[in-house]
């Protein structure tokens, strides 16, 4: 969810053969699958197909590259510098210290 309330979701389909893609409650799954040049904008979320990957960007300076292959979703997260020293958790700490990116919840 972005600061303006926009929502994006991707998940593996029940068959395990594709991604299910939603932005602000709208389903973009079929358009993404059928088009080699898919792009859409939905309330501050921008979607684009690039080399069979889904590129997502937001007005909040957040970017995702999402690839589905062999029943696995792989993603890369890009954050604007305004998020530096503000993030912690599953994607690591954005503080230029790779030594503290993989820490246990208990420290």
C-alpha positions in Angstrom: 0.0 0.0 0.0 1.3 3.4 -0.9 0.9 6.7 1.0 -2.0 7.7 -1.2 -3.7 4.3 -0.4 -2.9 2.6 -3.7 -2.5 -1.2 -3.4 -0.7 -3.7 -5.6 -0.7 -7.5 -5.2 0.8 -10.4 -7.1 0.5 -14.1 -6.3 1.0 -17.5 -7.9 -2.2 -18.9 -9.5 -3.9 -22.0 -8.1 -2.5 -24.0 -11.0 1.0 -22.8 -10.2 1.6 -21.8 -13.8 1.3 -18.0 -13.8 1.0 -14.9 -11.7 -2.2 -13.2 -10.6 -1.8 -9.4 -10.8 -4.0 -6.8 -9.1 -3.6 -3.1 -8.8 -6.2 -1.2 -6.7 -8.6 -4.0 -7.0 -8.4 -4.4 -10.8 -7.2 -7.7 -12.3 -4.5 -7.2 -14.9 -3.6 -10.9 -15.2 -5.0 -11.6 -18.6 -3.8 -8.3 -20.2 -0.3 -9.1 -18.9 -0.3 -12.6 -20.3 -1.7 -11.8 -23.7 0.3 -8.7 -24.5 4.0 -8.4 -25.3 3.8 -4.6 -24.8 1.5 -4.5 -21.7 1.4 -1.3 -19.7 -1.2 0.2 -17.4 -1.7 2.9 -14.8 -4.1 2.6 -11.9 -4.3 5.2 -9.2 -0.6 6.0 -8.7 0.6 2.5 -9.7 2.3 2.0 -13.0 2.6 -1.5 -14.5 4.7 -2.5 -17.5 5.8 -5.8 -19.1 9.5 -5.9 -19.9 11.0 -9.2 -21.2 8.3 -11.3 -19.5 8.8 -9.5 -16.2 6.4 -7.2 -14.5 7.8 -3.8 -13.7 5.9 -1.9 -11.0 6.5 1.7 -9.9 4.7 4.1 -7.7 4.4 7.8 -7.1 6.1 7.1 -3.7 9.4 6.3 -5.5 9.1 2.5 -5.0 10.0 0.1 -7.9 9.6 -3.6 -8.2 10.7 -6.0 -10.9 8.8 -9.3 -10.7 9.5 -12.5 -12.6 7.6 -15.7 -12.5 9.5 -18.8 -13.6 9.4 -22.5 -12.6 6.5 -21.8 -10.2 8.6 -19.3 -8.3 8.1 -15.5 -8.0 11.3 -13.6 -7.9 11.4 -9.9 -7.2 13.8 -7.1 -6.9 12.9 -4.0 -4.9 14.2 -0.5 -5.6 13.7 2.4 -3.2 14.3 6.1 -3.6 16.9 7.7 -1.3 14.1 9.2 0.8 13.8 5.7 2.4 17.4 5.4 3.4 17.8 4.5 7.1 14.0 4.0 7.3 13.6 0.3 6.2 14.2 -2.9 8.1 13.0 -6.4 7.7 12.8 -9.1 5.0 14.4 -7.1 2.2 17.3 -5.9 4.4 18.2 -2.5 5.9 18.7 0.4 3.5 21.7 1.9 5.2 24.8 1.0 3.0 25.8 -1.6 5.6 25.4 -5.1 4.0 26.7 -6.7 7.2 23.3 -6.0 8.9 21.0 -7.0 6.1 20.5 -10.6 7.3 19.8 -10.5 11.0 17.4 -12.5 13.1 14.4 -10.9 14.7 16.0 -11.2 18.1 19.0 -9.2 16.9 
